[in-house]
């Protein structure tokens, strides 16, 4: 009953405060589909977003569908989360701060046999939230200037269906299908002399992507994992409204215009991970991701796409001896994450690095946990005309475990 009350309270907090503000504010979200969202489940945020080789037995592992093959029979897992983020932005001359709360994800997972498991998840994939104010730009082949302002909003959602099958006691394979959908809106204003041109554009996106995964248990303390995401085309369609207002105040408006837009290409992505238990109570995890953006042969009006490398390291401590007290059952975690980024602006890559710590607080005698983690990170730089982001992120995940279809021995 206590868990149910906590769950209801948590969901009310998320629905009332986070979903309404479930986009991140970042100047880099004007690129591509927006800033990618790190919707990590369980304690993954605390271990540097690593976990390709971790099984789905005590929590839902959204990094590898093969992990579902190691689910415990009759256990039903539920995970929901949110984030609070404080970010400061700095360029050569200015500095400002913004705060926001974000809905992270909602997911369920359950076994359908002794060797198979399935999961469903809904989470944001990317967000676009930026503002450009009164930027003075020169007219090409002219000595004249115009003033440019723009506001971007929107983003994509990700609905996942994952399936894992354990071939034997050591090898599990998995497949995930992701449906990406959503839209971004850009409201642009151009002031030339005494005339105002407003260009309001909405781009709708939709597409499907597949992920294959595997996990192999070398021994009871060492597991390796791998994933590969297929290249795919995200279909795009753009409609817009253009209005021109002159000095006299009269306007010319054209609405429901069908505008040309290129489809968005997502690259092949590979991931490799290891998990090692040592000294009985410590779990070390390391992941490496490679995304082949250069092979998509696409560019952005503000930069170019380049190959991306991600490195994730995590370490957790949890006592596994029997007859543990409540405090002995708390899990402590820390991690590092480094991302070279996939955007290059003026020959400078937009890199991201973060450090995280966290605790997992038990809620019952099974696997239900309240996962709390804090991350500090930096993205971009103040050189080459870029903007540096310093962010503090507090993640809160509720991972619940319930037993299904087990007869009571005592009434």
C-alpha positions, 0 to 999 in steps of 0.5 A: 500500500505504501508503494502504491501511495508513493507511486500515485504521488510521484505520477501527480508530480510528474504530470502536473509539473514535468510533462508541461515543460518536457523540453530542454532549453539549449541553443544547440537544439536548433540543429537537426531534430533538436537536442537528443534526450537521455531518458535513462531507466533505473539507476543508469543515469547514476552510472554515466549512462552505461549498461549495455551489458547489464541484465533486465532482472532488477530494473528495466534496461533500455540500452539493450533489448537482449537484457529482457531475456534474463528477466525473472519469471513472474516479475512485472517491472514498471519505471517512470521518471523525471528530471530537474535541470539548472543550466547556465549559458555563456559566450564571449560577452554574456551569461544567463541561466535557465531552469526547467523540469522534464518528463523522462519516460514511462515503461513496463516490462514483463516475461512471457516465458522462462526465456523471453521478456517484452517491454513497452516504453514512451519517452522523448527522443529530442527537444527543440527550444531556443531563442535568437533575439535581434541578431544583426546580419549583413545582406549578401553582396551589399552594404545593408544589414537586417535584424533577425530573430527566431524562436524554436519549439517542439521535438520528437517522441519515441515509442519502443517495443522490445523483445528479448530471448535467452538462447541458453544460460549464457547468450541472449538476443533481442530486437527493438522497434522504435516509432519516432514522431513529432514536430518542430516549429520555427517562428522567424522575423526579418526586419529590413529597413522599415519592413517586417517579414514573418516566417512561421514554419512547422515541420512534421517528422515520422519514422521507424528504427530497428535495434538488434542486441546481444548479451553473453555471460562469460561467467557469473561475474563478467558479461559482455553486450553489443547493440546495433541500430539500423540506418533509417530515414525520418520522413519530413513535411513542412508547412508555413505561413509568410507575412510581410508588413510594411511601414504603413502597417498593411500586410500581405499574408500567405498561409498553408504553404507547402515548403520544401524540406529534406528527409532526415537520415539517421546513421548506423550506430554500434554499441559495445559494453562490459559489466564486471562484478569484483570484490563481491559488492562492486559492479563496474560497467563500460560502454562505447558507442559509435555513430556514423553520421558522416555516411549520411551525407547531410548537413545543417544550415549552421554546421555539418554532421560528423562521426560521433563517439561516446564513452560511458563508465560506471561503478556501483556498490551494493552489499549482497550478503543475506540478512541485510539491514535497510541501509545495507540494501542501499546501492551507491553509484557513480559514473563518467560520460564523454560525448564527442558530439555529431555537430561541427560548427566552424570546424569546432565539434560540440562536445559534452562531458558529465560526472554523476553520482546517485543512490538507489533506495529500497522500497520493499523486500523485492527489487522496487527502488527509488533512484536519485542521481545528480549530474554535473556537465559541460557542453560546447565552449566559448571559442569559435563563436560557440556557446558553453553550457554548464548544467546541474541535473537531478534525476528521479526514477521510480522502479517498481517490481511486482509478482504476478500469477503466484498462488498464495501459500497462506490465506 
